[in-house]
């Protein structure tokens, strides 16, 4: 059935052309991403709160990594499914809306997960998202005979692991953490096992664009959180030199991270090395978590001069330096996986990591503002080195 304007109420769900020209993100995918803005804001905000209280190492980092995994994995599963089977008809849209609702429920449960290690709402939100995804896979299996076995393997694997996630709620405190590790490993193994019977027709350039858009979401959320913190400080104490240094340095740092990530487009290389897609896609969990953590640390650094949180200057420094260093490491790894030419120079990256991790030791002497500025300067210098390196190699994307 076709409605006015050519929109179809239902169309058969078959695999899309993996070589489809000019494949870009759909408006529905962009709307779907907006719900993750809320979830990322919640988890990054809660991490910032634990950093400021000095309890990040006690429970904040653990809760952050667990909740962020649920956010990332749900987004990733939808993204790869949509790349292969997006029909954009009524059933597809409604099931996508169901998954969006699950994201919002998960986001609502983030404060309880951090404050009381209560993951009930987070698990319910995750369950809702998985129900929507399983329905999509079942539909793909029914309507696309060529990929039926793979689709049904996905559906069965997701259901089995999801039963484990629900059962995890019945376990006592520390056992839940152990169960999380086991279930997370099981979850990421589902696609590996499912695609042994046939590779889904995902589009490399579409996937690269989707990951790029999520990177921008994370960087944008960092900017937003820092802006809100700056507004609060200005309202309380007015504009200060320290505030200007931290805010300006934070912007430079985030811009340099954006530059480094998008220096090398991955679509062409994913098309050439589809066999490395699993490691490339999974590796982004660490990279994405690092970007969001950088935003949380910048937020704490902005507030440090006014609120004087419980954390020490060095604590703020390491809260910022560690995710920045992780970002650089993962950027090197992800660029190398598909064989990208002209990536960040290895020696320069290694030097930048060492310097960044050393700066927090000087934070008690130089203060938080200059500490943030120093880290930003190092990453900016690495960006400049990368551009020069690419130019010397004759890379027009420099």
C-alpha positions as CSV (number, residue, x, y, z in Angstrom):
1,X,0.0,0.0,0.0
2,X,1.3,3.4,-1.0
3,X,0.2,6.7,0.5
4,X,0.3,10.2,-1.1
5,X,3.8,11.3,-1.8
6,X,5.1,7.8,-2.4
7,X,5.4,6.7,1.2
8,X,4.6,3.0,1.6
9,X,2.8,1.7,4.7
10,X,4.6,-1.6,4.3
11,X,7.4,-2.8,2.1
12,X,9.2,-6.1,2.1
13,X,12.2,-6.1,4.4
14,X,15.1,-7.3,2.3
15,X,18.8,-6.5,2.6
16,X,19.7,-3.1,1.1
17,X,22.4,-2.7,-1.5
18,X,25.7,-2.5,0.3
19,X,27.1,-0.5,-2.6
20,X,24.2,1.9,-2.8
21,X,25.5,5.2,-4.0
22,X,25.1,8.4,-1.9
23,X,23.8,6.4,1.1
24,X,23.4,8.8,4.0
25,X,21.6,8.8,7.4
26,X,17.9,9.0,7.2
27,X,15.8,11.6,9.1
28,X,14.5,8.8,11.4
29,X,18.1,7.9,12.3
30,X,18.8,11.5,13.2
31,X,15.7,11.6,15.3
32,X,16.7,8.4,17.0
33,X,20.1,9.9,17.8
34,X,18.5,12.8,19.6
35,X,17.2,10.5,22.3
36,X,20.8,9.4,23.0
37,X,21.7,13.0,23.6
38,X,19.5,12.8,26.7
39,X,21.1,9.5,27.8
40,X,24.7,10.7,27.2
41,X,23.9,14.0,29.1
42,X,22.7,12.0,32.1
43,X,25.6,9.6,32.3
44,X,28.2,12.3,31.7
45,X,26.6,14.5,34.3
46,X,26.6,11.8,36.9
47,X,30.2,11.0,36.2
48,X,31.1,14.7,36.6
49,X,29.2,14.7,40.0
50,X,31.3,11.7,41.2
51,X,34.5,13.3,40.1
52,X,33.7,16.5,42.0
53,X,32.8,14.5,45.1
54,X,36.1,12.5,44.8
55,X,34.1,9.2,44.6
56,X,34.8,8.5,40.9
57,X,37.2,5.7,41.7
58,X,35.0,4.2,44.4
59,X,31.9,3.6,42.2
60,X,31.6,6.4,39.7
61,X,33.8,5.0,36.9
62,X,32.3,1.5,37.3
63,X,28.7,2.8,37.0
64,X,29.7,5.0,34.1
65,X,31.3,2.2,32.1
66,X,28.3,-0.1,32.7
67,X,25.6,2.4,31.9
68,X,27.6,3.8,28.9
69,X,27.9,0.2,27.6
70,X,24.1,-0.1,27.6
71,X,23.8,3.2,25.7
72,X,26.5,2.4,23.2
73,X,25.5,-1.1,22.5
74,X,21.8,-0.3,21.9
75,X,22.8,2.5,19.6
76,X,25.3,0.3,17.8
77,X,22.9,-2.5,17.3
78,X,20.2,-0.2,15.8
79,X,22.8,1.5,13.6
80,X,24.1,-1.7,12.0
81,X,20.6,-3.2,11.6
82,X,19.4,0.0,9.9
83,X,22.4,0.0,7.6
84,X,21.4,-3.4,6.3
85,X,17.6,-3.5,6.5
86,X,16.1,0.0,6.8
87,X,12.7,-0.1,5.0
88,X,11.4,3.2,6.4
89,X,7.8,1.9,6.4
90,X,5.2,2.1,9.2
91,X,6.2,-1.0,11.1
92,X,9.9,-0.1,10.9
93,X,9.1,3.5,12.2
94,X,6.9,2.3,15.0
95,X,9.5,-0.3,16.2
96,X,12.2,2.5,16.1
97,X,9.9,4.7,18.2
98,X,9.7,1.8,20.7
99,X,13.4,1.7,20.9
100,X,13.6,5.5,21.4
101,X,11.2,5.1,24.3
102,X,13.6,2.6,25.8
103,X,16.5,5.0,25.6
104,X,14.5,7.6,27.5
105,X,13.6,5.1,30.2
106,X,17.2,4.1,30.5
107,X,18.2,7.8,30.8
108,X,15.7,8.3,33.6
109,X,17.3,5.5,35.6
110,X,20.9,6.8,35.4
111,X,20.8,8.8,38.6
112,X,19.7,5.8,40.6
113,X,22.4,3.6,39.0
114,X,25.1,6.0,40.2
115,X,23.6,7.0,43.6
116,X,22.4,3.6,44.8
117,X,23.7,1.1,42.3
118,X,20.1,0.5,41.4
119,X,19.9,-0.7,37.8
120,X,16.2,-1.5,37.6
121,X,15.2,1.4,35.4
122,X,18.3,1.1,33.3
123,X,17.6,-2.6,32.7
124,X,13.9,-1.9,31.9
125,X,14.9,0.7,29.4
126,X,17.5,-1.7,27.9
127,X,14.8,-4.4,27.7
128,X,12.4,-2.2,25.8
129,X,15.1,-1.3,23.3
130,X,15.9,-5.0,22.9
131,X,12.3,-6.0,22.4
132,X,12.1,-3.5,19.5
133,X,15.3,-4.8,18.0
134,X,14.3,-8.5,18.3
135,X,11.0,-7.7,16.5
136,X,13.0,-6.1,13.7
137,X,15.2,-9.1,13.3
138,X,12.3,-11.5,13.3
139,X,10.7,-9.5,10.6
140,X,13.9,-9.5,8.6
141,X,14.1,-13.3,9.0
142,X,10.5,-13.8,7.8
143,X,10.6,-11.4,4.9
144,X,14.2,-11.9,3.6
145,X,14.8,-15.6,3.0
146,X,18.4,-15.0,1.9
147,X,19.3,-13.7,5.3
148,X,16.8,-15.7,7.4
149,X,19.3,-17.9,9.3
150,X,21.4,-14.9,10.3
151,X,18.4,-12.8,11.3
152,X,16.9,-15.6,13.5
153,X,20.3,-16.2,15.1
154,X,20.4,-12.5,16.0
155,X,16.9,-12.6,17.5
156,X,17.6,-15.8,19.5
157,X,20.9,-14.6,20.8
158,X,19.5,-11.2,21.9
159,X,16.6,-12.9,23.7
160,X,18.9,-15.3,25.6
161,X,21.3,-12.7,26.7
162,X,18.4,-10.3,27.7
163,X,17.0,-13.0,30.0
164,X,20.4,-12.9,31.7
165,X,20.3,-9.1,32.1
166,X,16.9,-9.3,33.8
167,X,18.1,-12.2,36.1
168,X,21.1,-10.0,37.0
169,X,18.8,-7.8,39.0
170,X,18.2,-10.6,41.5
171,X,21.9,-10.9,42.4
172,X,23.6,-9.2,45.4
173,X,25.9,-6.2,44.9
174,X,29.3,-7.5,43.9
175,X,27.8,-10.4,42.0
176,X,26.0,-7.9,39.7
177,X,29.3,-6.5,38.6
178,X,30.7,-10.0,37.8
179,X,27.5,-10.8,35.9
180,X,27.7,-7.5,34.0
181,X,31.1,-8.5,32.6
182,X,29.9,-11.9,31.6
183,X,26.7,-10.6,30.0
184,X,28.5,-7.8,28.2
185,X,30.8,-10.3,26.6
186,X,27.9,-12.5,25.7
187,X,26.1,-9.5,24.2
188,X,29.0,-8.5,22.0
189,X,29.4,-12.2,20.9
190,X,25.9,-12.4,19.5
191,X,26.7,-10.6,16.2
192,X,30.0,-12.6,15.8
193,X,28.1,-15.9,16.1
194,X,25.0,-14.8,14.1
195,X,27.0,-13.6,11.1
196,X,28.9,-16.9,10.7
197,X,25.9,-18.0,8.7
198,X,25.9,-15.0,6.5
199,X,27.1,-11.3,6.6
200,X,24.4,-8.7,6.7
201,X,24.6,-6.2,3.9
202,X,25.7,-3.1,5.9
203,X,26.9,-0.1,4.0
204,X,30.5,1.0,4.8
205,X,30.1,4.7,4.1
206,X,26.7,4.8,5.9
207,X,28.3,3.1,9.0
208,X,31.3,5.5,8.9
209,X,28.9,8.5,8.8
210,X,26.7,7.1,11.6
211,X,29.8,6.7,13.9
212,X,30.9,10.2,12.9
213,X,27.5,11.6,13.9
214,X,27.6,9.9,17.3
215,X,31.1,11.3,17.8
216,X,29.7,14.8,17.2
217,X,26.8,14.1,19.6
218,X,29.4,13.3,22.3
219,X,31.5,16.3,21.6
220,X,28.4,18.5,21.4
221,X,27.2,17.2,24.8
222,X,30.6,18.1,26.2
223,X,30.3,21.7,24.9
224,X,26.7,21.9,26.3
225,X,27.7,20.7,29.7
226,X,30.6,23.1,29.9
227,X,28.4,26.0,28.8
228,X,25.9,25.3,31.5
229,X,28.6,25.2,34.1
230,X,30.1,28.5,32.8
231,X,26.7,30.1,33.0
232,X,26.3,29.0,36.6
233,X,29.8,30.3,37.5
234,X,29.2,33.7,35.8
235,X,25.9,34.1,37.7
236,X,27.6,33.3,41.0
237,X,31.0,35.1,40.8
238,X,31.1,36.8,37.4
239,X,33.7,36.4,34.7
240,X,37.2,35.6,35.9
241,X,40.5,35.0,34.2
242,X,40.6,31.4,35.3
243,X,37.1,30.8,33.9
244,X,38.1,32.2,30.6
245,X,41.2,30.0,30.5
246,X,39.4,26.8,31.3
247,X,36.5,27.5,29.0
248,X,38.7,28.5,26.1
249,X,41.1,25.6,26.6
250,X,38.2,23.2,26.8
251,X,36.9,24.4,23.5
252,X,40.3,24.1,21.9
253,X,40.7,20.6,23.3
254,X,37.3,19.4,22.0
255,X,37.9,21.0,18.6
256,X,41.3,19.3,18.3
257,X,39.7,16.0,19.2
258,X,37.1,16.5,16.5
259,X,39.9,17.4,14.0
260,X,41.9,14.3,14.8
261,X,38.9,11.9,14.6
262,X,37.6,13.3,11.3
263,X,41.1,13.6,9.8
264,X,40.8,10.2,8.1
265,X,37.4,9.2,6.7
266,X,36.8,5.6,7.4
267,X,34.2,4.7,4.8
268,X,36.6,3.9,2.0
269,X,38.8,1.8,4.2
270,X,35.8,-0.1,5.7
271,X,34.7,-0.8,2.2
272,X,38.1,-2.2,1.4
273,X,38.6,-4.1,4.7
274,X,35.1,-5.3,5.7
275,X,36.7,-8.2,7.6
276,X,37.9,-5.7,10.2
277,X,34.5,-4.2,10.8
278,X,33.9,-6.0,14.1
279,X,37.0,-4.8,15.9
280,X,36.6,-1.3,14.4
281,X,33.0,-1.0,15.5
282,X,33.6,-2.5,19.0
283,X,36.7,-0.4,19.6
284,X,34.5,2.7,19.4
285,X,33.1,1.8,22.8
286,X,36.3,2.8,24.4
287,X,36.8,5.9,22.2
288,X,33.2,7.1,22.7
289,X,33.4,6.6,26.5
290,X,36.6,8.6,26.6
291,X,35.1,11.5,24.7
292,X,32.1,11.7,27.0
293,X,34.4,11.4,30.1
294,X,36.5,14.4,28.7
295,X,33.3,16.5,28.7
296,X,32.6,15.5,32.3
297,X,36.1,16.4,33.4
298,X,35.9,19.8,31.7
299,X,32.7,20.5,33.5
300,X,34.3,19.8,36.9
301,X,37.3,22.0,35.9
302,X,35.0,24.9,35.1
303,X,33.4,24.6,38.5
304,X,36.6,24.0,40.4
305,X,37.5,27.7,40.8
306,X,34.1,28.6,42.4
307,X,32.6,25.6,44.1
308,X,35.9,24.0,45.4
309,X,34.7,20.4,45.1
310,X,36.1,17.6,47.2
311,X,38.5,16.4,44.5
312,X,42.1,17.7,44.5
313,X,43.6,19.6,41.5
314,X,45.5,16.5,40.6
315,X,42.3,14.5,40.7
316,X,40.7,16.9,38.2
317,X,43.9,16.6,36.1
318,X,43.8,12.9,36.0
319,X,40.0,12.9,35.3
320,X,40.8,14.9,32.2
321,X,44.2,13.4,31.2
322,X,43.3,9.8,31.3
323,X,40.4,9.9,28.9
324,X,42.3,12.2,26.6
325,X,45.2,9.7,26.6
326,X,42.7,6.8,26.0
327,X,41.2,8.8,23.1
328,X,44.6,9.2,21.4
329,X,45.5,5.5,21.9
330,X,42.2,4.3,20.5
331,X,42.4,6.8,17.6
332,X,45.7,5.2,16.6
333,X,44.2,1.7,16.9
334,X,41.0,2.5,15.0
335,X,43.0,4.2,12.2
336,X,45.3,1.3,11.9
337,X,42.7,-1.4,11.8
338,X,41.3,-0.7,8.3
339,X,44.8,0.3,7.1
340,X,44.3,4.1,6.9
341,X,47.2,6.0,5.5
342,X,48.5,9.2,7.0
343,X,47.0,8.7,10.4
344,X,48.4,10.4,13.5
345,X,52.2,9.9,13.6
346,X,53.0,7.2,16.1
347,X,55.9,8.9,17.8
348,X,54.0,12.2,18.1
349,X,51.0,10.3,19.6
350,X,53.2,8.5,22.1
351,X,54.9,11.7,23.2
352,X,51.5,13.5,23.5
353,X,50.2,10.6,25.7
354,X,53.2,10.8,28.0
355,X,53.0,14.5,28.4
356,X,49.3,14.6,28.9
357,X,49.5,12.0,31.7
358,X,52.4,13.9,33.3
359,X,50.6,17.3,33.4
360,X,48.3,16.4,36.4
361,X,51.3,15.9,38.6
362,X,52.0,19.6,38.2
363,X,48.3,20.7,38.9
364,X,48.9,21.6,42.6
365,X,51.6,24.0,41.5
366,X,50.2,25.5,38.2
367,X,46.5,25.3,39.1
368,X,43.6,23.7,37.3
369,X,43.2,26.4,34.6
370,X,46.8,26.1,33.4
371,X,46.6,22.3,33.7
372,X,43.6,22.2,31.4
373,X,45.3,24.7,29.0
374,X,48.5,22.6,29.0
375,X,46.6,19.4,28.0
376,X,44.7,21.3,25.4
377,X,47.9,22.7,24.0
378,X,49.4,19.2,23.7
379,X,46.4,17.8,21.8
380,X,46.4,20.9,19.6
381,X,50.1,20.5,18.9
382,X,49.4,16.8,18.0
383,X,46.7,18.0,15.6
384,X,49.1,20.4,13.9
385,X,51.8,17.7,13.7
386,X,49.2,15.4,12.1
387,X,48.3,18.0,9.5
388,X,51.9,18.7,8.6
389,X,52.6,15.0,8.5
390,X,49.7,14.4,6.1
391,X,50.7,17.4,3.9
392,X,54.2,16.0,3.5
393,X,52.8,12.7,2.4
394,X,50.7,14.6,-0.2
395,X,47.4,13.8,1.4
396,X,44.8,16.3,0.1
397,X,42.7,15.8,3.2
398,X,45.3,17.5,5.4
